[in-house]
Amino acid sequence: MIDALKTDEIIDKVGGRFRLSALLQRRWLELLQGARPMVNPAGRTLLEVAVYEVYEGKLSIDYDASHLEPPEKLRV
């Protein structure tokens, strides 16, 4: 299992499980199509690379372009 997914920290970074899932799927496809990884890929699968890109803050959702509410505005 990917260690970064064991806590809710990565989920909170993007504002929910569904947003995280969509972001990871999109990035995973980019990596499969030959995009350069933004983290060291040594010993990691492409899905793990995508997860660690989000976890390390190198990949996030552009909330202005997507017209979504940022995570801090979702909290009540």
C-alpha positions in Angstrom: 0.0 0.0 0.0 1.1 3.5 -0.7 2.1 5.1 2.7 0.9 8.6 1.7 -2.7 7.2 1.4 -2.8 5.9 4.9 -3.7 9.2 6.4 -6.2 11.9 5.5 -3.4 14.5 5.0 -3.3 14.0 1.3 -7.1 14.0 1.0 -7.3 17.3 2.9 -4.7 18.9 0.5 -7.1 18.6 -2.4 -10.5 18.8 -0.7 -11.8 15.3 -0.7 -11.4 11.7 -1.8 -13.2 12.2 -5.1 -11.1 15.2 -6.1 -8.0 13.2 -5.1 -9.1 10.3 -7.2 -9.8 12.4 -10.3 -6.5 14.3 -9.9 -4.5 11.0 -9.5 -6.2 9.4 -12.5 -5.5 12.4 -14.7 -1.8 12.6 -13.7 -1.4 8.8 -13.9 -2.6 9.0 -17.5 -0.1 11.8 -18.2 2.7 9.7 -16.8 1.6 6.7 -18.8 1.8 8.9 -22.0 5.3 10.0 -21.2 5.1 13.1 -19.0 8.1 13.7 -16.8 7.8 12.9 -13.1 8.1 15.8 -10.7 9.5 13.5 -7.9 12.2 10.9 -8.0 10.6 7.8 -9.6 13.2 5.3 -8.4 11.5 2.1 -7.3 8.0 3.5 -7.6 5.2 2.7 -9.9 3.6 5.5 -12.0 0.6 5.6 -9.6 2.9 6.0 -6.6 4.8 8.8 -8.4 1.4 10.6 -8.9 0.5 10.1 -5.3 3.8 11.5 -4.1 3.6 14.4 -6.4 0.4 15.4 -4.7 1.7 14.6 -1.2 4.8 16.7 -1.7 2.8 19.7 -3.0 4.2 19.5 -6.6 0.7 18.7 -8.1 -2.6 20.3 -7.1 -5.9 21.4 -8.5 -6.2 24.8 -10.2 -9.3 26.0 -8.3 -9.7 29.2 -10.4 -9.7 27.4 -13.7 -11.9 24.5 -12.5 -14.4 26.7 -10.7 -14.2 24.5 -7.6 -14.2 25.7 -4.0 -10.7 25.4 -2.5 -10.4 23.0 0.5 -10.2 25.7 3.1 -13.6 27.1 2.0 -15.2 23.6 2.2 -14.8 23.4 6.0 -17.7 24.6 8.0 
